[in-house]
Amino acid sequence: MSTISIQIPDSVRRHAERLAASDGITLDQFIALAAAEKIAALEAGEYLAQRVARADREAFLRVLAKVPDAEPEEWDRLPER
């Protein structure tokens, strides 16, 4: 574990303390979780961009063409609007 010192607005600190308390965790845990969630969100975007770069529409259409043209089972239908 590392210790860091950060400066945040008082209003943000108060909100974070309130939310941490309502979650039953310390402010340190709350901030660590918030940072981890932000990292995961940013890395997910990078991961998706890499996947998009590898996409092959023709290969997708070839695989899709193998799916039988059939009505879905009753339990798998979307509700009527």
PyMOL CGO cylinders between C-alpha atoms (Angstrom):
from pymol import cmd
from pymol.cgo import CYLINDER

trace = [
    CYLINDER, 0.00, 0.00, 0.00, 1.07, 3.54, -0.66, 0.3, 1, 1, 1, 1, 1, 1,
    CYLINDER, 1.07, 3.54, -0.66, 0.12, 6.74, 1.06, 0.3, 1, 1, 1, 1, 1, 1,
    CYLINDER, 0.12, 6.74, 1.06, -0.62, 9.84, -1.00, 0.3, 1, 1, 1, 1, 1, 1,
    CYLINDER, -0.62, 9.84, -1.00, -1.76, 13.31, -0.09, 0.3, 1, 1, 1, 1, 1, 1,
    CYLINDER, -1.76, 13.31, -0.09, -4.39, 14.92, -2.30, 0.3, 1, 1, 1, 1, 1, 1,
    CYLINDER, -4.39, 14.92, -2.30, -6.20, 18.21, -2.27, 0.3, 1, 1, 1, 1, 1, 1,
    CYLINDER, -6.20, 18.21, -2.27, -9.93, 18.13, -3.02, 0.3, 1, 1, 1, 1, 1, 1,
    CYLINDER, -9.93, 18.13, -3.02, -12.63, 20.73, -2.48, 0.3, 1, 1, 1, 1, 1, 1,
    CYLINDER, -12.63, 20.73, -2.48, -14.26, 20.63, 0.96, 0.3, 1, 1, 1, 1, 1, 1,
    CYLINDER, -14.26, 20.63, 0.96, -17.66, 19.94, -0.61, 0.3, 1, 1, 1, 1, 1, 1,
    CYLINDER, -17.66, 19.94, -0.61, -16.32, 16.87, -2.43, 0.3, 1, 1, 1, 1, 1, 1,
    CYLINDER, -16.32, 16.87, -2.43, -14.70, 15.61, 0.78, 0.3, 1, 1, 1, 1, 1, 1,
    CYLINDER, -14.70, 15.61, 0.78, -17.95, 16.05, 2.73, 0.3, 1, 1, 1, 1, 1, 1,
    CYLINDER, -17.95, 16.05, 2.73, -19.95, 14.18, 0.08, 0.3, 1, 1, 1, 1, 1, 1,
    CYLINDER, -19.95, 14.18, 0.08, -17.34, 11.41, -0.08, 0.3, 1, 1, 1, 1, 1, 1,
    CYLINDER, -17.34, 11.41, -0.08, -17.32, 11.07, 3.72, 0.3, 1, 1, 1, 1, 1, 1,
    CYLINDER, -17.32, 11.07, 3.72, -21.13, 10.89, 3.82, 0.3, 1, 1, 1, 1, 1, 1,
    CYLINDER, -21.13, 10.89, 3.82, -21.27, 8.27, 1.06, 0.3, 1, 1, 1, 1, 1, 1,
    CYLINDER, -21.27, 8.27, 1.06, -18.45, 6.24, 2.60, 0.3, 1, 1, 1, 1, 1, 1,
    CYLINDER, -18.45, 6.24, 2.60, -20.21, 6.23, 5.97, 0.3, 1, 1, 1, 1, 1, 1,
    CYLINDER, -20.21, 6.23, 5.97, -23.50, 5.17, 4.40, 0.3, 1, 1, 1, 1, 1, 1,
    CYLINDER, -23.50, 5.17, 4.40, -21.62, 2.32, 2.71, 0.3, 1, 1, 1, 1, 1, 1,
    CYLINDER, -21.62, 2.32, 2.71, -19.94, 1.33, 5.97, 0.3, 1, 1, 1, 1, 1, 1,
    CYLINDER, -19.94, 1.33, 5.97, -16.40, 1.95, 4.69, 0.3, 1, 1, 1, 1, 1, 1,
    CYLINDER, -16.40, 1.95, 4.69, -13.66, 4.43, 5.47, 0.3, 1, 1, 1, 1, 1, 1,
    CYLINDER, -13.66, 4.43, 5.47, -12.99, 7.51, 3.36, 0.3, 1, 1, 1, 1, 1, 1,
    CYLINDER, -12.99, 7.51, 3.36, -9.68, 5.93, 2.32, 0.3, 1, 1, 1, 1, 1, 1,
    CYLINDER, -9.68, 5.93, 2.32, -11.50, 2.83, 1.06, 0.3, 1, 1, 1, 1, 1, 1,
    CYLINDER, -11.50, 2.83, 1.06, -14.09, 4.95, -0.72, 0.3, 1, 1, 1, 1, 1, 1,
    CYLINDER, -14.09, 4.95, -0.72, -11.45, 6.99, -2.55, 0.3, 1, 1, 1, 1, 1, 1,
    CYLINDER, -11.45, 6.99, -2.55, -9.43, 3.85, -3.44, 0.3, 1, 1, 1, 1, 1, 1,
    CYLINDER, -9.43, 3.85, -3.44, -12.58, 2.24, -4.87, 0.3, 1, 1, 1, 1, 1, 1,
    CYLINDER, -12.58, 2.24, -4.87, -13.42, 5.41, -6.81, 0.3, 1, 1, 1, 1, 1, 1,
    CYLINDER, -13.42, 5.41, -6.81, -9.93, 5.46, -8.33, 0.3, 1, 1, 1, 1, 1, 1,
    CYLINDER, -9.93, 5.46, -8.33, -10.17, 1.75, -9.19, 0.3, 1, 1, 1, 1, 1, 1,
    CYLINDER, -10.17, 1.75, -9.19, -13.54, 2.28, -10.89, 0.3, 1, 1, 1, 1, 1, 1,
    CYLINDER, -13.54, 2.28, -10.89, -12.16, 5.17, -12.94, 0.3, 1, 1, 1, 1, 1, 1,
    CYLINDER, -12.16, 5.17, -12.94, -9.15, 3.10, -14.00, 0.3, 1, 1, 1, 1, 1, 1,
    CYLINDER, -9.15, 3.10, -14.00, -11.43, 0.21, -15.02, 0.3, 1, 1, 1, 1, 1, 1,
    CYLINDER, -11.43, 0.21, -15.02, -13.67, 2.55, -17.05, 0.3, 1, 1, 1, 1, 1, 1,
    CYLINDER, -13.67, 2.55, -17.05, -10.73, 4.07, -18.90, 0.3, 1, 1, 1, 1, 1, 1,
    CYLINDER, -10.73, 4.07, -18.90, -9.13, 0.69, -19.57, 0.3, 1, 1, 1, 1, 1, 1,
    CYLINDER, -9.13, 0.69, -19.57, -12.45, -0.70, -20.82, 0.3, 1, 1, 1, 1, 1, 1,
    CYLINDER, -12.45, -0.70, -20.82, -12.58, 2.08, -23.40, 0.3, 1, 1, 1, 1, 1, 1,
    CYLINDER, -12.58, 2.08, -23.40, -9.07, 1.26, -24.56, 0.3, 1, 1, 1, 1, 1, 1,
    CYLINDER, -9.07, 1.26, -24.56, -9.90, -2.46, -24.71, 0.3, 1, 1, 1, 1, 1, 1,
    CYLINDER, -9.90, -2.46, -24.71, -13.02, -1.82, -26.80, 0.3, 1, 1, 1, 1, 1, 1,
    CYLINDER, -13.02, -1.82, -26.80, -11.07, 0.44, -29.15, 0.3, 1, 1, 1, 1, 1, 1,
    CYLINDER, -11.07, 0.44, -29.15, -8.53, -2.34, -29.67, 0.3, 1, 1, 1, 1, 1, 1,
    CYLINDER, -8.53, -2.34, -29.67, -11.31, -4.85, -30.37, 0.3, 1, 1, 1, 1, 1, 1,
    CYLINDER, -11.31, -4.85, -30.37, -12.94, -2.49, -32.88, 0.3, 1, 1, 1, 1, 1, 1,
    CYLINDER, -12.94, -2.49, -32.88, -9.61, -2.10, -34.68, 0.3, 1, 1, 1, 1, 1, 1,
    CYLINDER, -9.61, -2.10, -34.68, -9.49, -5.90, -35.15, 0.3, 1, 1, 1, 1, 1, 1,
    CYLINDER, -9.49, -5.90, -35.15, -13.08, -6.16, -36.39, 0.3, 1, 1, 1, 1, 1, 1,
    CYLINDER, -13.08, -6.16, -36.39, -13.70, -7.89, -39.71, 0.3, 1, 1, 1, 1, 1, 1,
    CYLINDER, -13.70, -7.89, -39.71, -17.18, -7.21, -41.06, 0.3, 1, 1, 1, 1, 1, 1,
    CYLINDER, -17.18, -7.21, -41.06, -16.93, -9.87, -43.76, 0.3, 1, 1, 1, 1, 1, 1,
    CYLINDER, -16.93, -9.87, -43.76, -16.00, -12.55, -41.21, 0.3, 1, 1, 1, 1, 1, 1,
    CYLINDER, -16.00, -12.55, -41.21, -18.90, -11.42, -39.02, 0.3, 1, 1, 1, 1, 1, 1,
    CYLINDER, -18.90, -11.42, -39.02, -21.34, -11.70, -41.92, 0.3, 1, 1, 1, 1, 1, 1,
    CYLINDER, -21.34, -11.70, -41.92, -20.03, -15.20, -42.79, 0.3, 1, 1, 1, 1, 1, 1,
    CYLINDER, -20.03, -15.20, -42.79, -20.66, -16.37, -39.21, 0.3, 1, 1, 1, 1, 1, 1,
    CYLINDER, -20.66, -16.37, -39.21, -24.05, -14.66, -39.12, 0.3, 1, 1, 1, 1, 1, 1,
    CYLINDER, -24.05, -14.66, -39.12, -25.05, -16.42, -42.34, 0.3, 1, 1, 1, 1, 1, 1,
    CYLINDER, -25.05, -16.42, -42.34, -24.69, -19.77, -40.53, 0.3, 1, 1, 1, 1, 1, 1,
    CYLINDER, -24.69, -19.77, -40.53, -27.49, -18.89, -38.09, 0.3, 1, 1, 1, 1, 1, 1,
    CYLINDER, -27.49, -18.89, -38.09, -30.73, -20.60, -39.09, 0.3, 1, 1, 1, 1, 1, 1,
    CYLINDER, -30.73, -20.60, -39.09, -33.58, -18.33, -40.16, 0.3, 1, 1, 1, 1, 1, 1,
    CYLINDER, -33.58, -18.33, -40.16, -36.14, -19.34, -37.55, 0.3, 1, 1, 1, 1, 1, 1,
    CYLINDER, -36.14, -19.34, -37.55, -38.61, -17.65, -35.25, 0.3, 1, 1, 1, 1, 1, 1,
    CYLINDER, -38.61, -17.65, -35.25, -37.44, -17.44, -31.62, 0.3, 1, 1, 1, 1, 1, 1,
    CYLINDER, -37.44, -17.44, -31.62, -38.91, -19.72, -29.00, 0.3, 1, 1, 1, 1, 1, 1,
    CYLINDER, -38.91, -19.72, -29.00, -41.85, -18.18, -27.11, 0.3, 1, 1, 1, 1, 1, 1,
    CYLINDER, -41.85, -18.18, -27.11, -39.77, -17.63, -23.98, 0.3, 1, 1, 1, 1, 1, 1,
    CYLINDER, -39.77, -17.63, -23.98, -37.13, -15.77, -26.02, 0.3, 1, 1, 1, 1, 1, 1,
    CYLINDER, -37.13, -15.77, -26.02, -39.41, -13.22, -27.71, 0.3, 1, 1, 1, 1, 1, 1,
    CYLINDER, -39.41, -13.22, -27.71, -39.45, -9.52, -26.97, 0.3, 1, 1, 1, 1, 1, 1,
    CYLINDER, -39.45, -9.52, -26.97, -42.68, -8.28, -25.45, 0.3, 1, 1, 1, 1, 1, 1,
    CYLINDER, -42.68, -8.28, -25.45, -45.14, -6.63, -27.84, 0.3, 1, 1, 1, 1, 1, 1,
    CYLINDER, -45.14, -6.63, -27.84, -45.48, -2.87, -27.44, 0.3, 1, 1, 1, 1, 1, 1,
]
cmd.load_cgo(trace, "trace")
